[in-house]
Amino acid sequence: MDSMKLAKMIDLTLLKPTATKSDIEQLCKNAVHYGFICVVVNPCYVSLAYNLLRESEVKVCTVIGFPLGANLTEVKAYEAKRAVELGASEIDMVMNIGAFKSGDYDLVRNDIFEVVRSVKEIRDDVIVKVIIETCYLTDEEKIQACSIIREAGADFVKTSTGFGPVGATLHDVKLLRNAVGSSLGVKAAGGIRDLKTALAMIEAGANRIGASAGVKIVEEMLKSNL
């Protein structure tokens, strides 16, 4: 693992409610400088980020139904569709956690399916990641969620929004990787603030890391390689 390879596994994230236009501009500059695979911004900043990054290899990702997942399905699908039209090539949607906890798996499956359908009708290479907020689920529920996500046609299962009481854990990343095998990607997010934690998540089975501390993590890797 070197710093360039590591950067290509990190989604550089800025989802704070106080994020300003200048913050997004700096995020995009950092993403280009270090070679991150994508930036993750709130939907209102997709167009700005896309215009800043369109001449680079850095992709734009946004969040849908964030952070609770409780939006109406048609709202999630429209939000995702508009985001792709504005330049997003990756979507991180939040599963309807309340419906899932209620055992309404058909609603959850359809919720994900409609988001997947809405974006892949525009571009079939759009990546859809589903955030299940692992801190609210039992291990059995996490496995069930993975099954639903696979059936609904999404590309990744993601641990956390970063807004819950607990973010990614090694236990959960290993569990999710075992549950999906090689059929889906696993994104670890929430509380990953240093190189040691990021590398441990990758070793546990994550092939994407979501981190607002991405620059710090890559800087640590650069220093360790000196």
C-alpha positions as YAML, in Angstrom:
chain: A
units: angstrom
residues:
- id: 1
  name: MET
  ca: [0.00, 0.00, 0.00]
- id: 2
  name: ASP
  ca: [1.33, 3.42, -0.96]
- id: 3
  name: SER
  ca: [-0.22, 6.87, -0.61]
- id: 4
  name: MET
  ca: [-1.54, 6.97, -4.18]
- id: 5
  name: LYS
  ca: [-3.26, 3.60, -3.88]
- id: 6
  name: LEU
  ca: [-4.67, 4.55, -0.49]
- id: 7
  name: ALA
  ca: [-6.07, 7.84, -1.81]
- id: 8
  name: LYS
  ca: [-7.90, 5.91, -4.53]
- id: 9
  name: MET
  ca: [-9.75, 4.04, -1.78]
- id: 10
  name: ILE
  ca: [-10.85, 7.13, 0.15]
- id: 11
  name: ASP
  ca: [-13.98, 9.21, -0.40]
- id: 12
  name: LEU
  ca: [-12.94, 12.66, 0.86]
- id: 13
  name: THR
  ca: [-16.02, 13.83, 2.72]
- id: 14
  name: LEU
  ca: [-17.52, 17.13, 3.82]
- id: 15
  name: LEU
  ca: [-21.12, 16.90, 5.01]
- id: 16
  name: LYS
  ca: [-21.18, 19.39, 7.87]
- id: 17
  name: PRO
  ca: [-24.31, 21.54, 7.92]
- id: 18
  name: THR
  ca: [-22.05, 24.62, 8.15]
- id: 19
  name: ALA
  ca: [-19.99, 23.75, 5.04]
- id: 20
  name: THR
  ca: [-19.59, 26.83, 2.85]
- id: 21
  name: LYS
  ca: [-18.86, 27.29, -0.82]
- id: 22
  name: SER
  ca: [-15.23, 28.09, -0.01]
- id: 23
  name: ASP
  ca: [-15.01, 24.91, 2.09]
- id: 24
  name: ILE
  ca: [-16.17, 22.87, -0.91]
- id: 25
  name: GLU
  ca: [-13.67, 24.62, -3.16]
- id: 26
  name: GLN
  ca: [-10.85, 23.71, -0.76]
- id: 27
  name: LEU
  ca: [-12.16, 20.13, -0.53]
- id: 28
  name: CYS
  ca: [-11.99, 19.78, -4.29]
- id: 29
  name: LYS
  ca: [-8.48, 21.27, -4.43]
- id: 30
  name: ASN
  ca: [-7.32, 18.76, -1.83]
- id: 31
  name: ALA
  ca: [-8.99, 15.91, -3.71]
- id: 32
  name: VAL
  ca: [-7.14, 16.75, -6.92]
- id: 33
  name: HIS
  ca: [-3.82, 17.37, -5.15]
- id: 34
  name: TYR
  ca: [-3.82, 14.03, -3.29]
- id: 35
  name: GLY
  ca: [-5.66, 12.00, -5.94]
- id: 36
  name: PHE
  ca: [-8.70, 10.89, -3.93]
- id: 37
  name: ILE
  ca: [-11.20, 8.78, -5.81]
- id: 38
  name: CYS
  ca: [-14.07, 11.15, -5.09]
- id: 39
  name: VAL
  ca: [-15.46, 13.92, -2.94]
- id: 40
  name: VAL
  ca: [-18.68, 13.47, -0.99]
- id: 41
  name: VAL
  ca: [-20.77, 16.61, -0.64]
- id: 42
  name: ASN
  ca: [-24.35, 17.49, 0.19]
- id: 43
  name: PRO
  ca: [-26.70, 17.64, -2.82]
- id: 44
  name: CYS
  ca: [-26.75, 21.44, -2.99]
- id: 45
  name: TYR
  ca: [-23.02, 21.41, -3.77]
- id: 46
  name: VAL
  ca: [-22.99, 18.72, -6.47]
- id: 47
  name: SER
  ca: [-23.00, 21.18, -9.36]
- id: 48
  name: LEU
  ca: [-20.25, 23.29, -7.80]
- id: 49
  name: ALA
  ca: [-18.06, 20.26, -7.12]
- id: 50
  name: TYR
  ca: [-18.65, 18.84, -10.59]
- id: 51
  name: ASN
  ca: [-17.64, 22.09, -12.27]
- id: 52
  name: LEU
  ca: [-14.50, 22.29, -10.15]
- id: 53
  name: LEU
  ca: [-13.52, 18.68, -10.83]
- id: 54
  name: ARG
  ca: [-14.71, 18.07, -14.39]
- id: 55
  name: GLU
  ca: [-11.17, 18.30, -15.83]
- id: 56
  name: SER
  ca: [-9.79, 15.89, -13.21]
- id: 57
  name: GLU
  ca: [-10.16, 12.20, -12.47]
- id: 58
  name: VAL
  ca: [-11.89, 12.92, -9.14]
- id: 59
  name: LYS
  ca: [-15.55, 11.92, -9.08]
- id: 60
  name: VAL
  ca: [-18.44, 13.59, -7.28]
- id: 61
  name: CYS
  ca: [-20.52, 11.63, -4.79]
- id: 62
  name: THR
  ca: [-23.52, 12.90, -2.87]
- id: 63
  name: VAL
  ca: [-25.81, 11.66, -0.12]
- id: 64
  name: ILE
  ca: [-29.49, 10.86, -0.50]
- id: 65
  name: GLY
  ca: [-32.10, 10.74, 2.27]
- id: 66
  name: PHE
  ca: [-29.36, 11.87, 4.59]
- id: 67
  name: PRO
  ca: [-28.86, 11.29, 7.48]
- id: 68
  name: LEU
  ca: [-32.05, 9.55, 8.65]
- id: 69
  name: GLY
  ca: [-33.17, 7.60, 5.59]
- id: 70
  name: ALA
  ca: [-36.80, 8.39, 6.37]
- id: 71
  name: ASN
  ca: [-37.67, 10.38, 3.25]
- id: 72
  name: LEU
  ca: [-40.41, 9.18, 0.93]
- id: 73
  name: THR
  ca: [-39.11, 6.78, -1.72]
- id: 74
  name: GLU
  ca: [-40.17, 9.06, -4.58]
- id: 75
  name: VAL
  ca: [-38.29, 11.93, -2.97]
- id: 76
  name: LYS
  ca: [-35.13, 9.86, -2.63]
- id: 77
  name: ALA
  ca: [-35.38, 8.69, -6.23]
- id: 78
  name: TYR
  ca: [-35.88, 12.21, -7.54]
- id: 79
  name: GLU
  ca: [-33.07, 13.62, -5.40]
- id: 80
  name: ALA
  ca: [-30.71, 10.93, -6.69]
- id: 81
  name: LYS
  ca: [-31.78, 11.47, -10.30]
- id: 82
  name: ARG
  ca: [-31.22, 15.22, -10.10]
- id: 83
  name: ALA
  ca: [-27.85, 14.71, -8.45]
- id: 84
  name: VAL
  ca: [-26.68, 12.55, -11.35]
- id: 85
  name: GLU
  ca: [-28.04, 15.06, -13.85]
- id: 86
  name: LEU
  ca: [-25.97, 17.73, -12.07]
- id: 87
  name: GLY
  ca: [-22.78, 15.68, -12.24]
- id: 88
  name: ALA
  ca: [-22.72, 13.09, -9.45]
- id: 89
  name: SER
  ca: [-21.38, 9.70, -10.46]
- id: 90
  name: GLU
  ca: [-21.72, 8.06, -7.05]
- id: 91
  name: ILE
  ca: [-24.70, 8.04, -4.67]
- id: 92
  name: ASP
  ca: [-24.61, 7.22, -0.96]
- id: 93
  name: MET
  ca: [-28.23, 6.69, 0.10]
- id: 94
  name: VAL
  ca: [-29.48, 5.98, 3.61]
- id: 95
  name: MET
  ca: [-31.63, 2.90, 4.04]
- id: 96
  name: ASN
  ca: [-35.05, 3.45, 5.60]
- id: 97
  name: ILE
  ca: [-33.90, 2.31, 9.02]
- id: 98
  name: GLY
  ca: [-37.29, 2.62, 10.73]
- id: 99
  name: ALA
  ca: [-38.99, 0.53, 8.06]
- id: 100
  name: PHE
  ca: [-36.23, -2.05, 8.32]
- id: 101
  name: LYS
  ca: [-36.54, -2.25, 12.11]
- id: 102
  name: SER
  ca: [-40.30, -2.67, 11.61]
- id: 103
  name: GLY
  ca: [-39.66, -5.72, 9.44]
- id: 104
  name: ASP
  ca: [-41.09, -4.00, 6.35]
- id: 105
  name: TYR
  ca: [-38.43, -5.46, 4.08]
- id: 106
  name: ASP
  ca: [-40.45, -5.01, 0.89]
- id: 107
  name: LEU
  ca: [-40.58, -1.26, 1.48]
- id: 108
  name: VAL
  ca: [-36.84, -1.15, 2.18]
- id: 109
  name: ARG
  ca: [-36.04, -3.19, -0.92]
- id: 110
  name: ASN
  ca: [-38.26, -1.04, -3.13]
- id: 111
  name: ASP
  ca: [-36.81, 2.14, -1.62]
- id: 112
  name: ILE
  ca: [-33.31, 1.09, -2.68]
- id: 113
  name: PHE
  ca: [-34.45, -0.33, -6.01]
- id: 114
  name: GLU
  ca: [-36.15, 2.92, -7.03]
- id: 115
  name: VAL
  ca: [-33.03, 4.94, -6.28]
- id: 116
  name: VAL
  ca: [-30.88, 2.48, -8.23]
- id: 117
  name: ARG
  ca: [-33.33, 2.50, -11.14]
- id: 118
  name: SER
  ca: [-33.61, 6.29, -11.22]
- id: 119
  name: VAL
  ca: [-29.87, 6.83, -11.58]
- id: 120
  name: LYS
  ca: [-28.90, 3.88, -13.76]
- id: 121
  name: GLU
  ca: [-31.51, 4.89, -16.32]
- id: 122
  name: ILE
  ca: [-29.38, 8.00, -16.82]
- id: 123
  name: ARG
  ca: [-25.94, 6.38, -16.50]
- id: 124
  name: ASP
  ca: [-25.47, 2.68, -15.96]
- id: 125
  name: ASP
  ca: [-22.03, 3.24, -14.43]
- id: 126
  name: VAL
  ca: [-23.32, 5.26, -11.47]
- id: 127
  name: ILE
  ca: [-22.32, 3.58, -8.21]
- id: 128
  name: VAL
  ca: [-24.98, 3.33, -5.50]
- id: 129
  name: LYS
  ca: [-23.90, 2.72, -1.91]
- id: 130
  name: VAL
  ca: [-26.47, 2.00, 0.79]
- id: 131
  name: ILE
  ca: [-25.83, 3.22, 4.32]
- id: 132
  name: ILE
  ca: [-27.36, 0.86, 6.87]
- id: 133
  name: GLU
  ca: [-26.22, 2.70, 10.05]
- id: 134
  name: THR
  ca: [-24.82, -0.41, 11.71]
- id: 135
  name: CYS
  ca: [-24.93, 1.05, 15.23]
- id: 136
  name: TYR
  ca: [-28.71, 0.62, 15.23]
- id: 137
  name: LEU
  ca: [-28.76, -2.99, 13.96]
- id: 138
  name: THR
  ca: [-28.08, -6.42, 15.39]
- id: 139
  name: ASP
  ca: [-25.62, -8.65, 13.56]
- id: 140
  name: GLU
  ca: [-28.52, -10.66, 12.17]
- id: 141
  name: GLU
  ca: [-30.16, -7.46, 10.91]
- id: 142
  name: LYS
  ca: [-26.93, -6.34, 9.25]
- id: 143
  name: ILE
  ca: [-26.77, -9.62, 7.33]
- id: 144
  name: GLN
  ca: [-30.43, -9.27, 6.34]
- id: 145
  name: ALA
  ca: [-29.80, -5.71, 5.16]
- id: 146
  name: CYS
  ca: [-26.95, -6.92, 2.96]
- id: 147
  name: SER
  ca: [-29.25, -9.46, 1.35]
- id: 148
  name: ILE
  ca: [-31.86, -6.79, 0.60]
- id: 149
  name: ILE
  ca: [-29.26, -4.41, -0.82]
- id: 150
  name: ARG
  ca: [-27.95, -7.10, -3.14]
- id: 151
  name: GLU
  ca: [-31.47, -7.96, -4.31]
- id: 152
  name: ALA
  ca: [-32.25, -4.29, -4.96]
- id: 153
  name: GLY
  ca: [-29.28, -3.92, -7.32]
- id: 154
  name: ALA
  ca: [-27.05, -1.55, -5.35]
- id: 155
  name: ASP
  ca: [-23.27, -1.74, -5.58]
- id: 156
  name: PHE
  ca: [-22.03, -1.19, -2.01]
- id: 157
  name: VAL
  ca: [-23.08, -1.57, 1.58]
- id: 158
  name: LYS
  ca: [-21.84, 1.27, 3.78]
- id: 159
  name: THR
  ca: [-21.56, 1.15, 7.54]
- id: 160
  name: SER
  ca: [-22.54, 4.59, 8.77]
- id: 161
  name: THR
  ca: [-23.56, 8.17, 8.11]
- id: 162
  name: GLY
  ca: [-21.06, 9.51, 10.61]
- id: 163
  name: PHE
  ca: [-23.99, 11.22, 12.34]
- id: 164
  name: GLY
  ca: [-24.96, 8.25, 14.51]
- id: 165
  name: PRO
  ca: [-23.63, 7.52, 18.00]
- id: 166
  name: VAL
  ca: [-21.06, 5.02, 16.66]
- id: 167
  name: GLY
  ca: [-19.33, 4.86, 13.29]
- id: 168
  name: ALA
  ca: [-17.51, 2.03, 11.56]
- id: 169
  name: THR
  ca: [-16.08, -0.83, 13.61]
- id: 170
  name: LEU
  ca: [-13.77, -3.63, 12.55]
- id: 171
  name: HIS
  ca: [-16.35, -6.15, 13.68]
- id: 172
  name: ASP
  ca: [-18.98, -4.68, 11.39]
- id: 173
  name: VAL
  ca: [-16.67, -4.38, 8.38]
- id: 174
  name: LYS
  ca: [-15.67, -8.04, 8.72]
- id: 175
  name: LEU
  ca: [-19.32, -9.03, 9.16]
- id: 176
  name: LEU
  ca: [-20.46, -7.10, 6.10]
- id: 177
  name: ARG
  ca: [-17.63, -8.45, 3.95]
- id: 178
  name: ASN
  ca: [-18.48, -12.00, 4.97]
- id: 179
  name: ALA
  ca: [-22.16, -11.34, 4.26]
- id: 180
  name: VAL
  ca: [-21.67, -9.97, 0.74]
- id: 181
  name: GLY
  ca: [-18.57, -11.90, -0.31]
- id: 182
  name: SER
  ca: [-17.29, -10.43, -3.56]
- id: 183
  name: SER
  ca: [-20.75, -9.49, -4.85]
- id: 184
  name: LEU
  ca: [-20.80, -5.99, -3.31]
- id: 185
  name: GLY
  ca: [-18.32, -3.39, -2.19]
- id: 186
  name: VAL
  ca: [-18.00, -2.49, 1.48]
- id: 187
  name: LYS
  ca: [-17.50, 1.13, 2.53]
- id: 188
  name: ALA
  ca: [-16.39, 1.87, 6.06]
- id: 189
  name: ALA
  ca: [-17.30, 5.36, 7.28]
- id: 190
  name: GLY
  ca: [-17.70, 7.20, 10.53]
- id: 191
  name: GLY
  ca: [-14.90, 7.90, 12.99]
- id: 192
  name: ILE
  ca: [-11.98, 6.96, 10.71]
- id: 193
  name: ARG
  ca: [-9.51, 9.70, 11.54]
- id: 194
  name: ASP
  ca: [-6.02, 8.19, 11.25]
- id: 195
  name: LEU
  ca: [-3.90, 5.93, 9.07]
- id: 196
  name: LYS
  ca: [-3.86, 3.02, 11.50]
- id: 197
  name: THR
  ca: [-7.66, 2.86, 11.62]
- id: 198
  name: ALA
  ca: [-8.02, 3.23, 7.86]
- id: 199
  name: LEU
  ca: [-5.57, 0.42, 7.13]
- id: 200
  name: ALA
  ca: [-7.27, -1.81, 9.72]
- id: 201
  name: MET
  ca: [-10.63, -1.25, 8.00]
- id: 202
  name: ILE
  ca: [-9.12, -2.18, 4.63]
- id: 203
  name: GLU
  ca: [-7.55, -5.29, 6.15]
- id: 204
  name: ALA
  ca: [-10.97, -6.21, 7.58]
- id: 205
  name: GLY
  ca: [-12.52, -6.11, 4.12]
- id: 206
  name: ALA
  ca: [-13.41, -2.51, 3.23]
- id: 207
  name: ASN
  ca: [-12.58, -1.46, -0.30]
- id: 208
  name: ARG
  ca: [-13.71, 2.11, 0.30]
- id: 209
  name: ILE
  ca: [-13.15, 4.43, 3.23]
- id: 210
  name: GLY
  ca: [-15.29, 7.49, 3.88]
- id: 211
  name: ALA
  ca: [-13.39, 10.13, 5.81]
- id: 212
  name: SER
  ca: [-13.43, 13.86, 6.40]
- id: 213
  name: ALA
  ca: [-9.87, 13.30, 7.69]
- id: 214
  name: GLY
  ca: [-8.71, 11.90, 4.35]
- id: 215
  name: VAL
  ca: [-5.92, 14.45, 3.91]
- id: 216
  name: LYS
  ca: [-4.55, 13.69, 7.37]
- id: 217
  name: ILE
  ca: [-4.65, 9.95, 6.66]
- id: 218
  name: VAL
  ca: [-2.77, 10.25, 3.37]
- id: 219
  name: GLU
  ca: [-0.26, 12.68, 4.89]
- id: 220
  name: GLU
  ca: [0.45, 10.06, 7.55]
- id: 221
  name: MET
  ca: [1.07, 7.50, 4.82]
- id: 222
  name: LEU
  ca: [3.41, 9.88, 2.98]
- id: 223
  name: LYS
  ca: [5.42, 10.46, 6.15]
- id: 224
  name: SER
  ca: [5.60, 6.75, 6.92]
- id: 225
  name: ASN
  ca: [7.03, 6.08, 3.44]
- id: 226
  name: LEU
  ca: [9.85, 8.61, 3.84]
...
